[in-house]
Amino acid sequence: MLVMTFSEARQNFATALDSSKKDGAVIIKRADGSVFKITPEIPKSPFEGIKTLADIKKEEIFLALRETREEN
């Protein structure tokens, strides 16, 4: 995990974000002793939370989508 000062993070913000994505987090320390952690947001599945009347598994939906895309 990368640890940076506030000044380093401000000057190299893109690097801090890339490192956060790669390593899971970046720690930023301020001169007053405050410490912050930057973590990437993990995207959720667009199917999460959708209720269906049929008992269909997520893998079956993905398979059907793949087959439809291959046909077109």
C-alpha positions as CSV (number, residue, x, y, z in Angstrom):
1,M,0.0,0.0,0.0
2,L,1.4,3.4,-1.0
3,V,1.7,6.1,1.7
4,M,2.0,9.7,0.5
5,T,2.1,13.1,2.0
6,F,-0.7,15.5,1.1
7,S,1.6,17.5,-1.2
8,E,2.8,14.4,-3.0
9,A,-0.8,13.2,-3.5
10,R,-1.9,16.6,-4.8
11,Q,1.0,16.8,-7.3
12,N,0.6,13.2,-8.4
13,F,-3.1,12.6,-8.0
14,A,-3.5,10.4,-11.1
15,T,-0.6,8.2,-9.7
16,A,-2.4,8.0,-6.4
17,L,-5.6,6.9,-8.0
18,D,-3.9,4.3,-10.2
19,S,-2.0,2.9,-7.2
20,S,-5.3,2.8,-5.3
21,K,-6.9,0.8,-8.1
22,K,-3.9,-1.6,-8.3
23,D,-3.2,-2.1,-4.6
24,G,-6.6,-1.5,-3.1
25,A,-5.8,1.7,-1.2
26,V,-3.5,4.7,-0.8
27,I,-2.8,6.3,2.5
28,I,-2.4,10.1,2.6
29,K,-0.9,11.9,5.6
30,R,-1.2,15.6,6.3
31,A,1.2,17.7,8.2
32,D,-1.2,18.1,11.1
33,G,-1.2,14.3,11.6
34,S,-4.5,13.5,9.9
35,V,-4.5,10.3,7.9
36,F,-6.9,9.5,5.0
37,K,-7.4,6.3,2.9
38,I,-8.3,6.4,-0.8
39,T,-10.0,3.2,-1.9
40,P,-11.5,2.5,-5.3
41,E,-15.2,2.1,-5.7
42,I,-16.0,-1.5,-6.7
43,P,-18.7,-1.5,-9.4
44,K,-21.8,-3.5,-8.6
45,S,-23.5,-5.9,-11.0
46,P,-26.4,-4.3,-12.9
47,F,-28.4,-7.4,-11.9
48,E,-27.8,-7.0,-8.2
49,G,-31.1,-6.5,-6.3
50,I,-33.3,-7.4,-9.2
51,K,-36.1,-9.8,-8.2
52,T,-37.6,-12.2,-10.8
53,L,-40.7,-14.4,-10.7
54,A,-38.7,-17.2,-12.2
55,D,-35.9,-19.0,-10.3
56,I,-33.1,-18.1,-12.8
57,K,-29.5,-18.0,-11.7
58,K,-27.2,-15.1,-12.5
59,E,-25.0,-17.4,-14.6
60,E,-27.9,-18.5,-16.7
61,I,-28.7,-14.9,-17.5
62,F,-25.1,-14.2,-18.5
63,L,-25.0,-17.3,-20.7
64,A,-28.2,-16.2,-22.5
65,L,-26.8,-12.7,-23.0
66,R,-23.6,-14.1,-24.4
67,E,-25.5,-16.4,-26.8
68,T,-27.6,-13.5,-28.0
69,R,-24.6,-11.4,-28.7
70,E,-22.9,-14.2,-30.6
71,E,-26.0,-14.6,-32.8
72,N,-26.0,-10.9,-33.7
